[in-house]
Amino acid sequence: MNPNRRIPTTSVLAVIGLALSAAALLGGCASTAPQPTSMTDAQADFSVYKTFGLEANASGQPLSLVEQNIRAAITSEMKRKGYEEAAAGASPDLVVSYEAARAEKVKNNPIRIGVGVGSYGGSGGGGVGVSSSGVKNVSEGTLVVHAIDPARKAEVWQGRASKELGKGNVEPAVIQSTVAGVLQDLPARSSPP
């Protein structure tokens, strides 16, 4: 091979074009984590809600560690948003309840294409790599939080998020960040003037 041989400009441009096309294709296929969603009752006046209470444990069974962490995270976030926890025995302005579920799902792994272009001195080159597609089972957790106005006997707000869970136990930090994401759109109490 002649070390002084130059690669034609059209070949380099073709490889760069292929790389840009593959990047655009992959960008269109890339998925981001689903964002939390929420719904608010248009008739609800959140300025009148001052206190909150968590829905009582109706089962009478001891709470699991995950449930304890969810309840602590909800309490923390509600306080951060300016709501006060109702005193024991008092009726809160909002009753907060939640549902948590874990389900096994099948996840598709798409075909991945990698393109590289480089040069050294007067030489240039390129490469393309392709991986095969496949499927795998993943565990997905879903958390739904409800804010209920007990005086109206109506749900005034609902937030939801789903997240792929890693292997093993759910860490308290993951629960805290998930609850914060779910409650991000819950109207905060405005500070008194």
FENPE-V971563 format. One record per residue. N is the residue number from 1. RES is the residue in three letters. PHI is phi as a letter, one per 20 degrees, with the letter a starting at -180 (none if undefined). OMEGA is omega as a letter, one per 40 degrees, with the letter a starting at -180 (NA if undefined). D_CENTER is the distance of its C-alpha to the mean C-alpha in Angstrom with 1 decimal. Layout:
n->N res->RES phi->PHI omega->OMEGA d_center->D_CENTER
n->N res->RES phi->PHI omega->OMEGA d_center->D_CENTER
//
This chain:
n->1 res->MET phi->none omega->a d_center->53.6
n->2 res->ASN phi->e omega->a d_center->54.7
n->3 res->PRO phi->f omega->a d_center->52.7
n->4 res->ASN phi->e omega->a d_center->53.7
n->5 res->ARG phi->f omega->i d_center->52.4
n->6 res->ARG phi->d omega->i d_center->49.8
n->7 res->ILE phi->f omega->i d_center->47.0
n->8 res->PRO phi->g omega->a d_center->47.5
n->9 res->THR phi->g omega->a d_center->45.2
n->10 res->THR phi->f omega->i d_center->44.3
n->11 res->SER phi->f omega->i d_center->42.9
n->12 res->VAL phi->f omega->i d_center->40.7
n->13 res->LEU phi->f omega->i d_center->39.5
n->14 res->ALA phi->f omega->i d_center->38.9
n->15 res->VAL phi->f omega->i d_center->36.6
n->16 res->ILE phi->f omega->i d_center->34.7
n->17 res->GLY phi->f omega->i d_center->34.4
n->18 res->LEU phi->f omega->i d_center->33.1
n->19 res->ALA phi->f omega->i d_center->30.5
n->20 res->LEU phi->f omega->i d_center->29.3
n->21 res->SER phi->f omega->i d_center->29.2
n->22 res->ALA phi->f omega->i d_center->27.2
n->23 res->ALA phi->f omega->i d_center->24.7
n->24 res->ALA phi->f omega->i d_center->24.4
n->25 res->LEU phi->f omega->a d_center->24.0
n->26 res->LEU phi->f omega->i d_center->21.3
n->27 res->GLY phi->f omega->i d_center->19.5
n->28 res->GLY phi->f omega->a d_center->19.6
n->29 res->CYS phi->e omega->a d_center->18.4
n->30 res->ALA phi->f omega->i d_center->15.4
n->31 res->SER phi->d omega->i d_center->12.0
n->32 res->THR phi->d omega->i d_center->8.8
n->33 res->ALA phi->f omega->i d_center->5.4
n->34 res->PRO phi->f omega->i d_center->5.2
n->35 res->GLN phi->e omega->i d_center->4.9
n->36 res->PRO phi->f omega->i d_center->6.0
n->37 res->THR phi->c omega->i d_center->9.7
n->38 res->SER phi->b omega->i d_center->12.8
n->39 res->MET phi->c omega->i d_center->16.6
n->40 res->THR phi->c omega->i d_center->19.5
n->41 res->ASP phi->f omega->a d_center->23.1
n->42 res->ALA phi->f omega->a d_center->25.2
n->43 res->GLN phi->e omega->a d_center->28.1
n->44 res->ALA phi->f omega->i d_center->26.4
n->45 res->ASP phi->d omega->a d_center->27.8
n->46 res->PHE phi->f omega->i d_center->25.4
n->47 res->SER phi->f omega->a d_center->28.2
n->48 res->VAL phi->e omega->a d_center->30.1
n->49 res->TYR phi->e omega->a d_center->27.4
n->50 res->LYS phi->d omega->a d_center->28.1
n->51 res->THR phi->d omega->i d_center->27.5
n->52 res->PHE phi->c omega->i d_center->25.0
n->53 res->GLY phi->b omega->i d_center->25.3
n->54 res->LEU phi->e omega->i d_center->23.2
n->55 res->GLU phi->g omega->a d_center->24.4
n->56 res->ALA phi->f omega->i d_center->27.0
n->57 res->ASN phi->f omega->a d_center->26.6
n->58 res->ALA phi->f omega->a d_center->28.7
n->59 res->SER phi->f omega->a d_center->29.1
n->60 res->GLY phi->m omega->i d_center->31.1
n->61 res->GLN phi->e omega->i d_center->29.6
n->62 res->PRO phi->f omega->i d_center->28.4
n->63 res->LEU phi->f omega->i d_center->24.6
n->64 res->SER phi->f omega->i d_center->22.8
n->65 res->LEU phi->f omega->i d_center->21.3
n->66 res->VAL phi->f omega->i d_center->17.8
n->67 res->GLU phi->f omega->i d_center->18.9
n->68 res->GLN phi->f omega->i d_center->20.7
n->69 res->ASN phi->f omega->i d_center->17.7
n->70 res->ILE phi->f omega->a d_center->15.6
n->71 res->ARG phi->f omega->i d_center->18.7
n->72 res->ALA phi->f omega->a d_center->19.3
n->73 res->ALA phi->f omega->i d_center->15.8
n->74 res->ILE phi->f omega->i d_center->16.3
n->75 res->THR phi->g omega->i d_center->19.9
n->76 res->SER phi->f omega->a d_center->18.9
n->77 res->GLU phi->f omega->i d_center->16.5
n->78 res->MET phi->f omega->i d_center->19.1
n->79 res->LYS phi->f omega->i d_center->21.8
n->80 res->ARG phi->f omega->i d_center->20.0
n->81 res->LYS phi->e omega->i d_center->19.9
n->82 res->GLY phi->n omega->i d_center->23.7
n->83 res->TYR phi->e omega->i d_center->24.1
n->84 res->GLU phi->d omega->i d_center->26.7
n->85 res->GLU phi->f omega->a d_center->26.6
n->86 res->ALA phi->f omega->i d_center->29.6
n->87 res->ALA phi->f omega->i d_center->32.5
n->88 res->ALA phi->g omega->i d_center->33.3
n->89 res->GLY phi->n omega->i d_center->35.2
n->90 res->ALA phi->e omega->i d_center->34.3
n->91 res->SER phi->e omega->i d_center->32.6
n->92 res->PRO phi->f omega->i d_center->29.3
n->93 res->ASP phi->f omega->i d_center->28.6
n->94 res->LEU phi->c omega->i d_center->25.1
n->95 res->VAL phi->d omega->a d_center->24.3
n->96 res->VAL phi->d omega->i d_center->20.7
n->97 res->SER phi->c omega->a d_center->19.8
n->98 res->TYR phi->b omega->i d_center->16.8
n->99 res->GLU phi->c omega->i d_center->16.2
n->100 res->ALA phi->c omega->a d_center->14.4
n->101 res->ALA phi->b omega->i d_center->14.9
n->102 res->ARG phi->c omega->a d_center->14.6
n->103 res->ALA phi->c omega->i d_center->15.8
n->104 res->GLU phi->e omega->i d_center->17.1
n->105 res->LYS phi->c omega->i d_center->16.3
n->106 res->VAL phi->e omega->a d_center->18.1
n->107 res->LYS phi->d omega->i d_center->16.3
n->108 res->ASN phi->e omega->i d_center->18.5
n->109 res->ASN phi->d omega->a d_center->19.1
n->110 res->PRO phi->f omega->i d_center->20.7
n->111 res->ILE phi->f omega->i d_center->23.9
n->112 res->ARG phi->d omega->i d_center->23.5
n->113 res->ILE phi->c omega->i d_center->26.3
n->114 res->GLY phi->d omega->a d_center->27.1
n->115 res->VAL phi->c omega->i d_center->29.9
n->116 res->GLY phi->c omega->i d_center->31.8
n->117 res->VAL phi->c omega->i d_center->34.7
n->118 res->GLY phi->b omega->i d_center->36.9
n->119 res->SER phi->b omega->i d_center->40.4
n->120 res->TYR phi->b omega->a d_center->42.9
n->121 res->GLY phi->m omega->a d_center->46.1
n->122 res->GLY phi->e omega->a d_center->47.6
n->123 res->SER phi->d omega->i d_center->45.6
n->124 res->GLY phi->c omega->i d_center->42.3
n->125 res->GLY phi->a omega->i d_center->40.1
n->126 res->GLY phi->b omega->i d_center->37.0
n->127 res->GLY phi->b omega->i d_center->35.1
n->128 res->VAL phi->c omega->i d_center->32.6
n->129 res->GLY phi->c omega->a d_center->30.6
n->130 res->VAL phi->c omega->i d_center->28.9
n->131 res->SER phi->d omega->a d_center->26.9
n->132 res->SER phi->e omega->i d_center->27.0
n->133 res->SER phi->e omega->i d_center->24.3
n->134 res->GLY phi->a omega->i d_center->23.5
n->135 res->VAL phi->c omega->i d_center->21.4
n->136 res->LYS phi->b omega->i d_center->19.9
n->137 res->ASN phi->e omega->i d_center->18.7
n->138 res->VAL phi->c omega->i d_center->15.3
n->139 res->SER phi->d omega->a d_center->14.1
n->140 res->GLU phi->c omega->i d_center->11.0
n->141 res->GLY phi->d omega->i d_center->10.2
n->142 res->THR phi->c omega->i d_center->9.8
n->143 res->LEU phi->c omega->i d_center->10.5
n->144 res->VAL phi->c omega->i d_center->12.5
n->145 res->VAL phi->d omega->a d_center->14.4
n->146 res->HIS phi->d omega->i d_center->17.7
n->147 res->ALA phi->d omega->a d_center->20.1
n->148 res->ILE phi->d omega->i d_center->23.6
n->149 res->ASP phi->e omega->a d_center->26.8
n->150 res->PRO phi->f omega->i d_center->29.4
n->151 res->ALA phi->f omega->i d_center->32.3
n->152 res->ARG phi->e omega->a d_center->31.3
n->153 res->LYS phi->l omega->a d_center->29.9
n->154 res->ALA phi->b omega->i d_center->26.9
n->155 res->GLU phi->f omega->a d_center->23.2
n->156 res->VAL phi->d omega->i d_center->22.5
n->157 res->TRP phi->b omega->i d_center->18.7
n->158 res->GLN phi->b omega->i d_center->15.8
n->159 res->GLY phi->c omega->a d_center->12.0
n->160 res->ARG phi->b omega->i d_center->9.6
n->161 res->ALA phi->b omega->i d_center->6.1
n->162 res->SER phi->c omega->a d_center->6.2
n->163 res->LYS phi->b omega->i d_center->5.5
n->164 res->GLU phi->f omega->a d_center->8.5
n->165 res->LEU phi->e omega->i d_center->10.7
n->166 res->GLY phi->f omega->i d_center->13.3
n->167 res->LYS phi->f omega->i d_center->17.0
n->168 res->GLY phi->n omega->a d_center->18.6
n->169 res->ASN phi->e omega->i d_center->17.6
n->170 res->VAL phi->e omega->a d_center->14.4
n->171 res->GLU phi->f omega->i d_center->15.0
n->172 res->PRO phi->g omega->i d_center->15.4
n->173 res->ALA phi->f omega->i d_center->13.5
n->174 res->VAL phi->f omega->i d_center->10.3
n->175 res->ILE phi->f omega->a d_center->11.1
n->176 res->GLN phi->f omega->a d_center->12.0
n->177 res->SER phi->f omega->i d_center->8.9
n->178 res->THR phi->f omega->i d_center->6.9
n->179 res->VAL phi->f omega->i d_center->10.0
n->180 res->ALA phi->f omega->i d_center->10.3
n->181 res->GLY phi->f omega->i d_center->7.1
n->182 res->VAL phi->f omega->a d_center->8.6
n->183 res->LEU phi->e omega->a d_center->12.0
n->184 res->GLN phi->g omega->a d_center->11.7
n->185 res->ASP phi->e omega->i d_center->13.7
n->186 res->LEU phi->f omega->a d_center->16.1
n->187 res->PRO phi->g omega->i d_center->19.4
n->188 res->ALA phi->e omega->i d_center->20.6
n->189 res->ARG phi->f omega->i d_center->24.3
n->190 res->SER phi->f omega->i d_center->26.5
n->191 res->SER phi->f omega->i d_center->28.9
n->192 res->PRO phi->f omega->a d_center->32.5
n->193 res->PRO phi->f omega->NA d_center->34.9
//
